[in-house]
Amino acid sequence: MAARTKTTKDRPSYRCTECGWQTAKWLGRCPECQAWGTVEEYGAPAVRTTAPGRVSASALPIGQVDGRQATARTTGVPELDRVLGGGLVPGAVVLLAGEPGVGKSTLLLDVAAKSASAEHRTLYVTGEESASQVRLRADRIGALDDHLYLAAETDLAAVLGHLDEVKPSLLILDSVQTVASPEIDGAPGGMAQVREVAGALIRASKERGMSTLLVGHVTKDGAIAGPRLLEHLVDVVLHFEGDRHARLRLVRGVKNRYGATDEVGCFELHDEGITGLADPSGLFLTRRAEPVPGTCLTVTLEGRRPLVAEVQALTVDSQIPSPRRTTSGLETSRVSMMLAVLEQRGRISALGKRDIYSATVGGVRLSEPAADLAVALALASAASDTPLPKNLVAIGEVGLAGEVRRVTGVQRRLAEAHRLGFTHALVPSDPGKVPPGMKVLEVADIGDALRVLPRSRRREAPRETEERR
């Protein structure tokens, strides 16, 4: 009798637990999502059909669906409401991620206290601290309310039990990586645990109409830790950014099903807690009676929000063969490019053998090309020891050929500068509508921009070069 051959149904198969990719043999790394150790063996699935079942609610024409159930409710923090698109929608799940010590717990504890009321209870669940530690922080920042409930839990079943007992309108979990389910194998923070905890809380939020704020950890590269599926499951993803040695904090929307993703909320972190900044430009400026060489002002766009920022530069004679190039708040590559453009196109030869330091004021980071012109003028002003005219802002991208290119939102930038009292501006050609009373000088290249420096004290260009020009 012939031996029985192994059928396809009996043959084992392998599947990636991260993305679902299937293969006939085991691999250490999934070629689809590039994840390591996620390919596991499972039996060949039998062919099944799903019978029609009962529906939870009848389908309605979209015009008859009641949209009032998705009306956003304010968090009590206007800057956070700006990023969320008006507030928290019932049933929405928000993931807030940021580096350790940036102020996530402080912000959410303030939100928990301000949004709590007799009609809308708030439940704050901490898995990283004890309840007494959170109470001490609440006393320090004044986040106390009779309708704010606090629990310290790391078990998913206990968290769901608190939901049945308190019946909150807002749940804050700090953080999702510290809670685990005993029914799932793996340590807290693992892919399987994070997926199970997030899935259970999302189901509870949708069933109860409860808004949920989840705190997420980040990796050393700044990405959200855990499976990528977590970002797809939640409704809103927010990044909490800021230098832990500076006061400024930014909440930036990355994903938002209920609003725009180009809004930014500005906060100031201090000893008494965290405060929203409706007008944060004051943090980035240094008001002086007289202008100082090496400083230039620009207007940057954080999302759709214009912010006036100050760029500072300092050049000194170098004592080493390789001059130093140090930046803070600016991209080193952009500063190096501006130095090359000034030397080649602006005929400034005094920069190559000098130590150059460039920075921003207030901890703001300028990464958009619109700050190129301000960086170039600050460097030229420092090299010639000549201050720029008072109340001047510079906006524009500088190319390698020395041309000044147009940037987006010039009218919004000029309106913000005019609101803060600045009367002169250097902009690319065709800036559009100019605020009344503001003098705008259109520049085509870096040479035109350098002419704002007083000629009586300019000493960076040789005489023969000036004669040729």
C-alpha positions in Angstrom: 0.0 0.0 0.0 1.4 3.3 -1.0 2.4 5.7 1.8 0.0 8.5 2.4 1.4 11.9 1.1 1.2 15.0 3.2 -1.5 17.3 1.9 -1.5 21.0 1.8 -3.9 21.1 4.7 -1.5 19.2 6.9 1.5 21.2 5.9 2.4 23.9 8.5 2.5 27.5 7.4 4.0 30.7 8.9 2.6 34.2 9.3 3.9 37.5 10.5 2.1 38.6 13.6 2.8 42.3 12.8 1.5 42.7 9.3 -0.1 39.3 8.4 2.3 38.3 5.6 2.3 34.6 5.0 5.0 32.2 3.8 5.6 28.4 3.6 8.8 28.5 5.6 10.1 30.2 8.7 12.1 33.4 8.4 13.8 35.4 11.1 12.8 38.7 9.6 9.5 39.6 7.8 10.4 40.8 4.3 7.1 42.8 4.2 7.3 45.0 7.3 11.0 44.3 8.1 10.2 43.3 11.7 12.4 40.8 13.5 11.1 37.7 15.3 7.5 38.2 14.3 7.1 35.2 11.9 5.3 32.3 13.8 3.9 29.0 12.8 0.2 28.4 12.5 -2.0 25.8 10.9 -3.3 26.2 7.4 -6.6 28.0 7.8 -9.7 26.0 6.8 -12.0 27.5 4.2 -14.9 29.0 6.1 -17.8 31.2 5.4 -19.5 33.7 7.7 -23.2 33.6 7.9 -25.1 36.8 8.1 -25.7 37.9 11.7 -27.8 40.4 13.6 -26.9 44.1 13.1 -26.4 46.4 16.0 -28.2 49.3 14.3 -30.0 49.7 11.0 -28.2 51.5 8.2 -29.5 55.1 7.6 -29.1 57.6 4.9 -26.2 59.8 5.8 -28.4 62.9 6.0 -30.4 61.2 8.8 -27.5 60.4 11.0 -27.4 62.5 14.1 -24.0 64.4 14.1 -24.6 66.0 17.5 -23.3 62.9 19.2 -19.8 63.7 17.8 -19.8 67.3 19.1 -16.4 68.1 20.6 -16.2 69.0 24.3 -13.6 71.4 25.5 -10.7 70.1 27.6 -10.4 73.4 29.5 -7.0 74.0 27.9 -7.5 76.3 24.8 -4.1 75.4 23.3 -4.9 71.7 23.4 -8.3 72.4 22.0 -6.7 74.2 19.1 -4.7 71.1 18.1 -7.6 68.7 18.7 -9.9 70.7 16.4 -12.1 72.2 19.1 -11.9 69.6 21.9 -12.4 66.0 22.7 -15.1 64.1 20.7 -17.1 61.5 22.7 -15.7 58.1 22.0 -12.4 59.5 20.5 -9.1 57.9 21.5 -6.1 60.2 21.5 -2.5 59.0 21.7 0.0 61.6 23.2 3.7 60.7 22.8 6.8 62.5 23.9 10.2 62.1 25.4 10.6 61.3 29.2 10.5 64.5 31.3 9.0 66.7 28.6 5.8 67.3 30.6 3.2 64.8 29.3 1.9 63.8 32.8 1.8 67.4 34.0 -0.3 68.5 31.0 -2.7 65.6 31.2 -3.2 66.1 34.9 -4.1 69.7 34.3 -6.5 68.6 31.5 -8.1 66.0 33.9 -8.8 68.7 36.6 -10.1 71.3 34.2 -12.4 69.0 32.3 -13.9 67.3 35.3 -17.4 68.4 36.4 -20.5 66.9 38.0 -21.9 65.9 34.6 -18.5 64.7 33.2 -16.3 62.7 35.6 -12.7 62.1 34.8 -10.7 59.0 35.7 -6.9 59.3 35.8 -5.1 55.9 35.8 -1.4 55.9 36.4 0.8 52.9 35.9 4.1 54.6 36.4 3.6 56.3 39.7 1.7 55.8 43.0 -1.4 57.6 43.7 0.3 59.7 46.4 3.0 60.8 43.9 0.3 62.0 41.5 -1.5 63.8 44.4 1.7 65.7 45.2 2.0 66.9 41.6 -1.7 67.9 41.6 -1.1 70.0 44.8 1.8 71.7 43.1 0.1 72.7 39.9 -3.4 73.2 41.5 -5.1 70.3 39.6 -7.6 69.3 42.3 -11.3 68.7 41.7 -13.9 66.6 43.5 -15.0 64.9 40.3 -11.4 63.8 39.3 -10.8 60.2 40.3 -7.4 58.8 40.6 -6.2 55.1 40.5 -2.9 53.4 40.3 -3.3 50.2 38.3 -1.2 48.1 35.9 -3.8 45.3 35.3 -6.1 45.7 32.3 -9.0 43.9 34.1 -8.7 46.3 37.1 -8.8 49.4 34.7 -11.9 48.1 33.1 -13.4 47.5 36.6 -12.7 51.1 37.4 -14.6 52.2 34.3 -17.7 50.3 35.5 -17.5 51.8 38.9 -16.7 55.5 38.1 -18.4 55.7 34.7 -16.2 58.6 33.5 -16.6 60.8 30.5 -12.8 61.1 30.1 -10.2 58.4 30.8 -6.5 59.3 31.0 -4.1 56.3 31.0 -0.4 57.1 31.8 0.9 55.1 30.1 -0.3 52.4 27.7 3.0 50.6 27.9 2.7 49.9 31.7 -0.7 48.1 31.6 -0.8 44.4 30.8 -3.5 41.7 30.5 -2.9 38.4 32.3 -4.6 36.5 29.5 -1.9 37.6 27.0 1.7 36.2 27.1 4.5 38.7 27.2 5.9 41.5 29.4 4.1 44.8 29.7 5.1 47.1 26.8 5.5 44.2 24.3 3.7 44.2 21.0 1.1 41.7 22.0 0.3 43.4 25.3 0.1 47.0 23.8 -2.1 45.7 21.1 -4.5 44.0 23.5 -4.6 46.9 26.0 -5.2 49.5 23.3 -7.8 47.4 21.6 -9.8 46.8 24.9 -9.7 50.5 25.8 -10.8 51.5 22.3 -13.7 49.1 22.4 -14.7 50.5 25.8 -14.5 54.1 24.6 -16.7 53.5 21.6 -19.3 51.5 23.5 -19.5 54.1 26.4 -19.0 57.3 24.4 -16.0 58.0 26.6 -13.1 60.1 25.4 -9.7 58.5 26.1 -6.2 60.0 26.3 -3.4 57.4 26.1 0.2 58.4 26.9 2.8 56.6 24.7 6.5 56.2 25.1 9.0 57.0 22.3 12.1 55.4 21.1 15.6 57.0 21.1 14.9 58.0 17.5 11.8 60.0 18.6 9.3 57.5 17.0 6.3 56.2 19.0 7.3 52.9 20.7 5.2 49.8 20.2 3.5 48.3 17.2 2.7 50.6 14.3 -0.8 49.3 14.5 -1.4 51.4 17.6 -1.2 54.6 15.6 -3.7 53.3 13.0 -6.2 52.2 15.7 -6.5 55.5 17.6 -8.3 58.6 16.2 -5.7 61.3 17.1 -1.9 61.1 17.4 -0.2 64.0 19.1 3.5 64.6 19.6 4.7 66.6 22.7 7.9 68.3 21.8 10.4 70.5 23.5 13.9 70.8 24.9 13.8 69.7 28.6 16.2 72.6 29.4 13.9 75.3 27.9 10.5 76.5 28.9 8.8 76.1 25.5 6.7 73.0 24.7 4.9 72.3 21.5 1.9 69.9 21.0 1.8 69.0 17.3 -0.9 67.0 15.6 0.3 64.1 13.4 -3.0 62.4 12.8 -6.5 63.8 13.5 -9.8 62.3 12.3 -11.7 65.3 13.6 -9.6 68.3 12.6 -6.6 69.6 10.8 -3.1 68.2 11.3 -1.2 71.4 10.8 -2.1 73.1 14.1 0.4 73.5 16.9 -0.3 74.3 20.6 2.3 76.3 22.5 2.9 75.8 26.2 5.3 77.1 28.8 6.5 74.7 31.5 7.4 76.2 34.8 7.6 75.3 38.5 3.9 75.8 39.1 2.9 73.6 36.2 2.2 74.2 32.5 0.5 77.2 30.9 -0.8 77.6 27.4 0.6 80.5 25.4 -1.8 82.3 23.2 0.9 84.7 22.1 4.3 82.8 22.4 6.4 85.1 20.3 7.6 86.9 23.4 9.6 83.8 24.4 11.7 84.0 21.2 12.6 87.7 21.2 15.0 89.8 23.2 13.8 93.4 23.3 16.7 95.9 23.3 17.0 99.7 23.2 19.6 99.6 20.5 20.3 96.9 17.8 23.2 94.5 18.4 25.4 93.1 15.6 24.8 89.5 14.8 21.0 89.4 15.4 18.2 89.2 12.9 14.5 88.5 13.3 12.3 86.2 11.2 8.8 84.8 11.2 8.4 81.1 11.1 5.3 79.0 10.6 4.5 76.3 13.1 1.7 74.6 11.4 -0.6 77.5 10.4 0.7 79.6 13.3 3.2 82.4 12.6 5.8 83.0 15.3 8.4 85.7 15.4 11.8 84.3 16.3 15.3 85.7 16.7 18.5 84.3 15.1 21.8 85.2 16.8 25.3 84.7 15.4 28.8 85.4 16.7 32.1 85.2 14.9 35.5 85.3 16.6 39.1 84.7 15.4 39.9 81.0 15.6 42.8 79.6 17.6 42.8 76.2 16.0 43.5 75.1 12.4 39.9 73.9 11.9 37.4 76.6 13.0 34.5 75.7 15.1 30.9 75.6 13.7 28.4 75.4 16.5 24.6 75.7 16.2 21.7 75.6 18.6 18.1 75.5 17.4 19.2 75.6 13.7 20.1 72.9 11.3 23.9 72.7 10.9 23.6 71.9 7.2 21.5 75.0 6.5 23.9 77.2 8.4 26.9 75.7 6.5 25.1 76.3 3.2 24.5 80.0 4.2 28.2 80.4 5.0 29.1 79.1 1.6 26.6 81.4 -0.2 27.8 84.4 1.7 31.4 83.7 0.9 30.9 82.9 -2.8 27.9 85.0 -3.8 28.0 87.8 -1.1 31.8 88.2 -1.4 32.3 87.9 2.3 35.7 86.3 2.8 36.1 86.9 6.6 34.1 83.8 7.6 36.2 80.9 6.5 38.9 81.2 9.2 36.8 82.2 12.1 34.8 80.3 14.8 31.1 80.7 14.1 28.4 80.2 16.7 24.7 80.5 15.7 21.6 80.0 17.9 17.9 80.8 18.4 16.3 82.5 21.4 13.9 80.7 23.7 14.5 77.1 22.6 12.6 77.3 19.3 13.9 75.2 16.5 14.0 76.8 13.0 14.0 74.1 10.3 12.0 75.6 7.5 13.9 77.3 4.6 12.1 80.6 5.2 14.6 81.3 7.9 17.6 81.2 5.5 17.6 84.9 4.8 17.6 85.8 8.5 20.5 83.3 9.2 22.5 84.8 6.3 22.0 88.4 7.5 22.8 87.5 11.1 26.1 85.9 10.0 26.9 88.9 7.8 26.1 91.3 10.5 28.3 89.4 13.0 31.2 89.2 10.5 31.1 93.0 9.8 30.3 93.9 13.4 27.4 96.0 12.0 23.9 95.9 13.5 20.9 95.6 11.2 18.3 98.3 11.2 15.9 98.3 14.1 12.5 96.7 13.8 13.5 94.7 10.7 12.4 91.1 9.9 13.8 89.0 7.1 11.8 86.2 5.4 12.9 84.1 2.5 14.7 81.0 1.3 18.2 81.4 -0.1 19.4 79.2 -2.9 22.9 78.1 -3.8 23.0 80.6 -6.6 22.3 83.4 -4.1 18.7 84.0 -5.2 16.0 84.7 -2.6 13.1 82.4 -3.3 9.4 82.8 -2.3 8.0 80.9 0.7 4.5 80.1 1.7 2.4 82.2 4.0 4.2 85.5 3.5 1.1 87.6 4.1 0.5 85.8 7.4 4.1 86.3 8.5 4.0 90.0 7.7 0.7 90.4 9.5 2.2 88.8 12.7 5.4 91.0 12.4 3.2 94.1 12.0 1.1 93.2 15.0 4.2 93.0 17.2 5.3 96.4 16.1 7.9 95.7 13.4 7.9 98.3 10.7 10.4 97.0 8.1 10.7 93.7 6.3 12.9 92.0 3.7 10.9 89.6 1.6 11.2 87.8 -1.8 9.5 89.4 -4.8 5.7 89.6 -5.1 4.8 89.3 -1.4 1.2 90.0 -1.9 -0.9 92.3 0.3 1.3 94.3 2.7 -0.1 95.5 6.1 -0.7 99.3 6.1 2.2 101.3 7.6 4.8 98.6 7.0 7.7 99.2 4.7 8.6 96.1 2.7 11.7 95.8 0.6 11.7 93.1 -2.1 15.1 91.5 -2.6 16.0 89.3 -5.6 19.4 87.9 -4.3 21.7 87.9 -1.3 23.5 90.9 -2.7 20.4 93.0 -2.5 19.7 91.8 1.0 23.3 92.7 2.2 22.7 96.3 1.2 20.7 96.9 4.3 23.9 96.8 6.3 25.3 100.4 6.7 28.1 100.8 4.2 30.1 103.1 6.6 31.0 100.1 8.8 31.0 97.2 6.4 34.4 95.7 6.2 33.9 92.3 4.9 34.2 93.0 1.1 37.4 94.1 -0.6 37.4 97.5 -2.3 37.8 96.2 -5.8 34.8 94.1 -5.4 32.7 97.0 -4.3 33.9 99.0 -7.3 32.9 96.2 -9.7 29.4 96.1 -8.1 
